[in-house]
């Protein structure tokens, strides 16, 4: 069983993160690790100036919890398009 309060840092190499971003999202860029209490948050900056934040959730986060967070962000983006909040970027295969 996983521990919801486990705050052990998530360990992913920059090379592994860059490979996943390119393969799953077609994103190529430079990484800057951001602070985070539970997740691994990384600012991804492309050479053309576009930026994204990549979030890796802990194994203790259930799929339902993760999908609820995505659904809430999508709902707000649809209802209040001018609000400053993260937007979900679909993978290259949807």
N, C-alpha and C positions, 0 to 999 in steps of 0.2 A: 504494500500500500504506500502511496506517495503522501508526503506531508505538505499540506497547503501553506504552512508557515516556513517551509524550508527556504532560506534565503541564500543558499550556496550559489555563487555566481555561475551563470550558464557559460560553458566554455565552448566556443566555436572559433576556429581560426578565420582570419580575414579571407584567406584563399577559399575556404569552404563556403563562406557567406557570399563572396563575389561569384563563385561558380553557380550557386543556387539562384542568385538574383538574375544572372544571365540566362540560365537554362529555363527557369520557371516564368520570369517576367520580361526577358529580353532587355534587362537593365544592365548597363555597364557604367561604373563610376568609381569614385573614391570614397572610402569609409571613414567616418568619424564616430567613435563610440560615445553614446550619450548616457547620462546617469539614469538609473531606473531602480525602483525598489525591488521588483520581482521579475521583470522581463528584461531581455536583452534588446536594447533600443539602439539603433544605428542610423545616423544621418548618411544618406547616400547622395553624393553630388556628382552629376554628369558633367562632362566637359562643355556641354552646350548651356549650362546654367540651371537646368532642371534639378530639383531635389525631391527626395522621398525620405520617409522614415520607415525603416524595416524593423518589425517587432517580432521577436522570437519569444513565445510564451513557454512557461515551464510545463513539464510533463504532468504536473498536478492539475493543470487547467483542463477541465473536461471539454470535449468537443461541443457539447451543448452550451457551455459557458462562453466559449470562443465564438460560436455562431450567434449567440445572443448579442455579444459586443459588436460584431460586424453588422447585424441587423439593426441595432440602435443607431450606429453611425450612418448606415445607408438611409434609414428612415429620416434622420435629421437632415441629411444632405438633400433628400428629395423635397422635404417640407420647407426648409429654410436654406436655400442655396447660397445665400450671401454670408452665412455664419462661418467663422474660422474654426474648422475642425478637420481632423484627419479624414481623407477620402480613401476608400478601399480601392486598390489597383488589382484588377483581375489578372490571373496568369495568362500566358500566351495562348493556352487552350481553353480559356474561359473560366 
